[in-house]
C-alpha cells in the first residue's frame, strides 16, 4: 500500500483533505480488533473498499487483508463463513442468504448502477428477452437473479420465458459478439470492454434506467458475529469505506490510478470510465432501507424468498452505524 503521507498530499492537491480527516476518532474508543478482512474480485465496482486502505489505517487498522473470490457468489460465502468481516455486495443475493439463515447483516448502502444488460439487435427492450438466450455465470448467480427480476418486472416469467445458459464472462462476451446468445449482463470492467469492442448495445443501464437507478445496487454487509463482537471496529471500517466512496466521486482519476497501481485491475481507461459512471457519492441521499424493501418484493414476486420485506429488514439489517455516520459526515 502507498504511504499515507503520499496519499494525503496528493488528495490535498485536489481539495480532498476533508475526506481524509477522521474527526471523531479521538472521541471514540479504539477498535476492538486492528485487523479487517474483505473480498477482492476482478470486478471494480467495489472501488471504495479497495481505495480505502489508508483511511482504514487512519481508523486504527494495522492489517488490511483481501481474500480472493472468483465470482460474486464468493462474497456471501466469505461473509457467512467469517472468512471476510465486511464487504460490499449486490442487495438481492444478500437477501437470499438472509432468507437461508446465513449469519450476515446489511449495514449501509454503497453505490448504485453497476450492472448493464447488453443485447444483440434482436433485443431492444426487456420484453424482447421472451424466448431468447441470456448468458449467466451460474443459474444461482447475482446476474441470473437480476435479469430474472427485470424480466418479471415487465410481466415475463423468467423460469419459462427466458433461456438462461451458463458461460464464463469471457465466453459470454465472445458469444455475444458472434450473436450466438442474445444478451449478457455485465459489471465493470465488462461494460467498458464491450463498448470498446463494439459488441452489442445497452438495453438496460442500472445507473440510469428506472426503477433500478433509484435504489442501491451494492450494500455494505458484515459477518454478524464480527459486527456484534466489534461494533467500534465495524463503525470505523464503514466510515473509511464511505469516505472512500466520496473520494471516488470527487477524484475518479486518482481512484482509478490507485486500483491499477495496486493490482486490483489492469486497464486504467476502463477503471476510470467505471468510477466516473457510478454514483458513489449518493450513499447519503439514497434510502438503504427502501432498497432492501424493493428488492425483497422483487425476489418474493419471482418466488425466490417467502419472507416479507419487513421480516428481512427486522432480522437482517442494522442501520445504527449508517445513521451515526450520516450525521458525522454531512456535506
C-alpha positions as CSV (number, residue, x, y, z in Angstrom):
1,X,0.0,0.0,0.0
2,X,1.2,3.5,-0.7
3,X,2.3,5.6,2.3
4,X,-0.4,7.6,4.0
5,X,1.7,10.8,3.7
6,X,1.9,10.4,-0.1
7,X,-1.8,9.7,-0.4
8,X,-2.9,12.6,1.8
9,X,-0.5,15.0,0.0
10,X,-1.9,14.0,-3.4
11,X,-5.5,14.3,-2.2
12,X,-4.9,17.7,-0.7
13,X,-3.8,18.9,-4.1
14,X,-7.3,18.5,-5.4
15,X,-9.0,19.8,-2.3
16,X,-9.9,16.5,-0.7
17,X,-8.3,16.8,2.7
18,X,-11.8,16.9,4.2
19,X,-12.4,13.4,3.0
20,X,-9.3,12.1,4.7
21,X,-9.8,13.6,8.1
22,X,-11.4,11.4,10.7
23,X,-12.6,14.0,13.2
24,X,-14.4,11.6,15.6
25,X,-11.7,9.0,16.0
26,X,-10.1,10.6,19.1
27,X,-13.5,10.7,20.9
28,X,-14.1,7.1,20.2
29,X,-12.6,4.0,21.9
30,X,-10.0,2.2,19.8
31,X,-11.3,-0.6,17.6
32,X,-11.7,-4.0,19.3
33,X,-9.5,-5.5,16.6
34,X,-6.8,-4.0,14.4
35,X,-7.4,-6.5,11.6
36,X,-10.0,-6.2,8.9
37,X,-10.6,-8.7,6.0
38,X,-12.6,-8.0,2.8
39,X,-13.0,-9.7,-0.5
40,X,-11.2,-9.0,-3.7
41,X,-12.8,-9.6,-7.1
42,X,-11.9,-8.9,-10.7
43,X,-14.8,-6.5,-10.9
44,X,-14.1,-2.9,-9.9
45,X,-17.5,-1.6,-8.9
46,X,-16.4,-2.1,-5.3
47,X,-13.7,0.6,-5.7
48,X,-14.3,2.3,-2.4
49,X,-13.2,-0.7,-0.3
50,X,-10.0,-1.0,-2.4
51,X,-9.2,2.7,-2.3
52,X,-9.9,2.8,1.5
53,X,-6.7,1.2,2.6
54,X,-5.0,4.3,4.1
55,X,-8.3,5.6,5.5
56,X,-8.7,2.2,7.3
57,X,-5.2,2.6,8.7
58,X,-6.1,6.1,9.9
59,X,-9.1,4.4,11.7
60,X,-6.7,2.1,13.6
61,X,-6.5,-1.0,11.4
62,X,-2.9,-2.1,11.1
63,X,-3.7,-5.1,8.9
64,X,-6.0,-4.8,5.9
65,X,-6.4,-8.1,4.1
66,X,-8.3,-9.1,1.0
67,X,-9.3,-12.7,0.2
68,X,-9.7,-13.7,-3.4
69,X,-13.0,-14.7,-4.9
70,X,-13.7,-15.9,-8.5
71,X,-17.2,-14.6,-8.6
72,X,-19.7,-12.5,-6.7
73,X,-21.1,-15.6,-5.1
74,X,-17.8,-15.8,-3.2
75,X,-18.7,-12.7,-1.3
76,X,-21.7,-14.1,0.6
77,X,-19.8,-17.3,1.2
78,X,-16.9,-15.4,2.7
79,X,-19.2,-13.2,4.8
80,X,-21.3,-16.2,6.1
81,X,-18.2,-18.3,7.0
82,X,-16.4,-15.4,8.7
83,X,-13.5,-15.5,6.2
84,X,-14.4,-11.9,5.4
85,X,-15.5,-9.4,8.0
86,X,-17.2,-6.7,5.9
87,X,-17.8,-6.3,2.2
88,X,-19.9,-4.6,-0.4
89,X,-22.3,-6.9,-2.3
90,X,-25.4,-6.7,-4.5
91,X,-28.6,-6.4,-2.4
92,X,-30.5,-9.3,-4.0
93,X,-28.1,-12.2,-3.2
94,X,-27.6,-10.8,0.3
95,X,-31.4,-11.0,0.9
96,X,-31.4,-14.6,-0.5
97,X,-28.7,-15.6,2.0
98,X,-30.5,-13.9,4.9
99,X,-33.6,-15.9,3.9
100,X,-31.4,-19.0,4.1
101,X,-30.3,-18.1,7.6
102,X,-26.7,-17.2,6.9
103,X,-25.1,-15.0,9.7
104,X,-24.9,-11.9,7.6
105,X,-26.2,-8.4,8.4
106,X,-26.7,-5.5,6.0
107,X,-25.3,-2.2,7.3
108,X,-25.3,0.5,4.7
109,X,-25.8,1.4,1.0
110,X,-22.6,1.8,-1.0
111,X,-23.5,2.7,-4.6
112,X,-26.0,2.2,-7.4
113,X,-25.8,1.3,-11.0
114,X,-23.0,-1.2,-11.7
115,X,-25.0,-3.6,-13.9
116,X,-25.6,-3.1,-17.6
117,X,-27.6,-5.5,-19.8
118,X,-26.1,-5.8,-23.3
119,X,-28.0,-7.3,-26.2
120,X,-27.8,-8.0,-29.9
121,X,-30.0,-6.1,-32.4
122,X,-32.7,-8.7,-31.6
123,X,-33.1,-7.3,-28.1
124,X,-34.4,-3.7,-27.8
125,X,-36.3,-4.0,-24.5
126,X,-36.5,-6.4,-21.6
127,X,-39.7,-7.8,-23.1
128,X,-37.7,-8.9,-26.1
129,X,-36.0,-11.5,-23.9
130,X,-39.0,-13.8,-24.3
131,X,-37.8,-16.9,-26.0
132,X,-34.3,-15.6,-26.1
133,X,-31.0,-16.8,-24.6
134,X,-29.2,-15.0,-21.8
135,X,-25.7,-16.0,-20.6
136,X,-25.0,-16.0,-16.9
137,X,-22.0,-17.4,-14.9
138,X,-24.3,-19.8,-13.0
139,X,-28.0,-20.3,-12.5
140,X,-27.9,-19.1,-8.9
141,X,-25.6,-16.1,-9.6
142,X,-26.5,-12.5,-8.9
143,X,-26.6,-11.8,-12.6
144,X,-29.2,-14.6,-13.1
145,X,-31.2,-13.1,-10.2
146,X,-31.1,-9.6,-11.6
147,X,-32.2,-10.5,-15.1
148,X,-35.0,-12.6,-13.6
149,X,-36.2,-9.7,-11.6
150,X,-36.1,-7.3,-14.6
151,X,-38.0,-9.9,-16.7
152,X,-40.7,-10.4,-14.0
153,X,-41.0,-6.6,-13.6
154,X,-42.2,-6.3,-17.2
155,X,-44.5,-9.3,-17.0
156,X,-42.4,-12.2,-18.2
157,X,-42.0,-15.4,-16.3
158,X,-38.2,-15.8,-16.1
159,X,-38.5,-19.6,-15.4
160,X,-40.4,-20.2,-18.6
161,X,-39.9,-17.2,-20.9
162,X,-36.1,-16.8,-20.8
163,X,-33.4,-19.4,-21.7
164,X,-30.6,-18.9,-19.2
165,X,-27.3,-20.7,-20.2
166,X,-24.1,-20.8,-18.0
167,X,-20.9,-19.4,-19.6
168,X,-17.9,-17.7,-18.2
169,X,-17.6,-14.0,-18.6
170,X,-15.0,-14.2,-21.4
171,X,-17.0,-16.9,-23.2
172,X,-20.2,-14.8,-22.9
173,X,-18.6,-11.8,-24.4
174,X,-17.3,-13.9,-27.3
175,X,-20.7,-15.5,-27.9
176,X,-22.5,-12.1,-27.8
177,X,-20.1,-10.8,-30.4
178,X,-20.9,-13.7,-32.6
179,X,-24.6,-13.3,-31.8
180,X,-24.8,-16.9,-30.6
181,X,-26.5,-15.6,-27.5
182,X,-29.0,-12.7,-27.3
183,X,-28.0,-10.9,-24.1
184,X,-25.4,-10.7,-21.3
185,X,-25.4,-8.8,-18.0
186,X,-22.0,-7.3,-17.2
187,X,-20.5,-5.3,-14.4
188,X,-17.3,-3.2,-14.6
189,X,-15.0,-3.5,-16.4
190,X,-17.1,-5.7,-18.7
191,X,-19.4,-3.0,-20.0
192,X,-16.5,-0.7,-20.7
193,X,-14.8,-3.6,-22.7
194,X,-18.0,-4.4,-24.6
195,X,-18.3,-0.8,-25.7
196,X,-14.7,-0.6,-26.7
197,X,-15.1,-3.8,-28.7
198,X,-18.4,-2.5,-30.2
199,X,-20.2,-5.7,-29.1
200,X,-23.9,-5.4,-28.7
201,X,-25.7,-2.4,-27.3
202,X,-27.0,-1.4,-23.9
203,X,-30.6,-2.5,-23.2
204,X,-30.7,-1.5,-19.5
205,X,-28.2,0.5,-17.5
206,X,-29.0,0.2,-13.8
207,X,-27.3,3.5,-13.2
208,X,-29.8,5.4,-15.4
209,X,-32.9,3.4,-16.1
210,X,-35.8,3.3,-13.6
211,X,-36.7,1.7,-11.3
212,X,-33.2,0.2,-10.8
213,X,-31.4,3.5,-10.8
214,X,-33.5,4.7,-7.8
215,X,-32.0,2.1,-5.4
216,X,-28.6,1.0,-4.2
217,X,-27.1,-1.8,-6.2
218,X,-24.4,-2.8,-3.7
219,X,-24.8,-2.7,0.0
220,X,-22.2,-2.9,2.8
221,X,-22.7,-6.1,4.7
222,X,-20.9,-7.8,7.6
223,X,-20.4,-11.1,9.2
224,X,-22.9,-10.9,12.1
225,X,-20.6,-12.4,14.8
226,X,-17.9,-9.9,13.8
227,X,-20.3,-6.9,13.9
228,X,-21.7,-8.0,17.2
229,X,-18.3,-8.5,18.8
230,X,-16.6,-5.5,17.2
231,X,-19.1,-2.6,17.0
232,X,-16.4,0.1,17.2
233,X,-14.3,-1.5,14.5
234,X,-17.3,-2.0,12.3
235,X,-18.3,1.7,12.5
236,X,-14.7,2.8,11.8
237,X,-14.4,0.4,8.8
238,X,-17.7,1.6,7.4
239,X,-16.7,5.2,7.9
240,X,-13.4,4.6,6.0
241,X,-15.2,3.0,3.1
242,X,-18.0,5.6,2.8
243,X,-15.4,8.4,2.9
244,X,-13.5,6.5,0.2
245,X,-16.8,6.4,-1.8
246,X,-16.8,10.2,-1.5
247,X,-13.2,10.2,-2.7
248,X,-14.1,8.1,-5.8
249,X,-16.9,10.6,-6.6
250,X,-14.6,13.6,-6.2
251,X,-11.5,12.3,-7.9
252,X,-12.2,9.3,-10.1
253,X,-8.9,9.6,-11.9
254,X,-6.9,9.2,-8.6
255,X,-9.1,6.3,-7.6
256,X,-8.6,4.5,-10.9
257,X,-4.9,5.0,-10.9
258,X,-4.7,3.6,-7.3
259,X,-6.5,0.5,-8.3
260,X,-4.3,-0.1,-11.3
261,X,-1.1,0.6,-9.4
262,X,-2.1,-1.8,-6.7
263,X,-3.1,-4.6,-9.0
264,X,-6.9,-4.5,-8.4
265,X,-7.5,-4.1,-12.1
266,X,-5.4,-3.9,-15.3
267,X,-6.9,-1.3,-17.6
268,X,-6.7,2.3,-16.4
269,X,-9.1,3.6,-19.1
270,X,-11.8,1.1,-18.2
271,X,-11.3,1.7,-14.5
272,X,-11.6,5.5,-15.0
273,X,-14.8,5.1,-17.1
274,X,-16.3,2.8,-14.5
275,X,-15.5,5.0,-11.4
276,X,-16.8,8.1,-13.3
277,X,-20.1,6.5,-14.2
278,X,-21.0,5.0,-10.8
279,X,-22.8,7.3,-8.4
280,X,-20.5,6.7,-5.4
281,X,-21.4,10.0,-3.8
282,X,-25.1,9.0,-3.3
283,X,-24.8,7.0,-0.2
284,X,-26.2,9.9,1.9
285,X,-29.2,10.5,-0.4
286,X,-30.4,7.0,-1.3
287,X,-32.5,5.1,1.2
288,X,-30.8,1.9,2.2
289,X,-34.0,0.5,3.9
290,X,-36.1,1.3,0.9
291,X,-33.6,-0.6,-1.3
292,X,-33.9,-3.8,0.8
293,X,-37.7,-3.4,0.7
294,X,-37.7,-3.0,-3.0
295,X,-35.5,-6.0,-3.8
296,X,-37.2,-8.2,-1.2
297,X,-40.5,-7.5,-3.0
298,X,-39.0,-8.4,-6.4
299,X,-37.5,-11.6,-5.0
300,X,-40.8,-12.6,-3.4
301,X,-42.5,-11.8,-6.7
302,X,-40.5,-14.5,-8.6
303,X,-40.7,-17.0,-5.8
304,X,-37.1,-16.9,-4.6
305,X,-38.0,-15.9,-1.0
306,X,-41.0,-16.4,1.2
307,X,-40.2,-13.8,3.9
308,X,-41.9,-10.4,3.9
309,X,-39.7,-7.4,3.3
310,X,-40.3,-6.3,6.9
311,X,-39.1,-9.6,8.2
312,X,-35.9,-9.3,6.1
313,X,-35.4,-5.7,7.4
314,X,-36.0,-6.7,11.0
315,X,-33.8,-9.7,11.1
316,X,-31.1,-8.8,8.6
317,X,-30.3,-5.1,8.8
318,X,-28.7,-2.8,11.3
319,X,-28.7,0.9,10.3
320,X,-27.3,2.4,13.5
321,X,-23.8,2.8,12.1
322,X,-25.1,4.4,8.9
323,X,-27.3,6.8,10.7
324,X,-24.5,7.9,13.0
325,X,-22.1,8.4,10.1
326,X,-24.7,10.4,8.1
327,X,-24.7,12.8,11.0
328,X,-20.9,12.9,11.3
329,X,-20.1,13.1,7.6
330,X,-22.5,15.7,6.4
331,X,-21.7,17.8,3.3
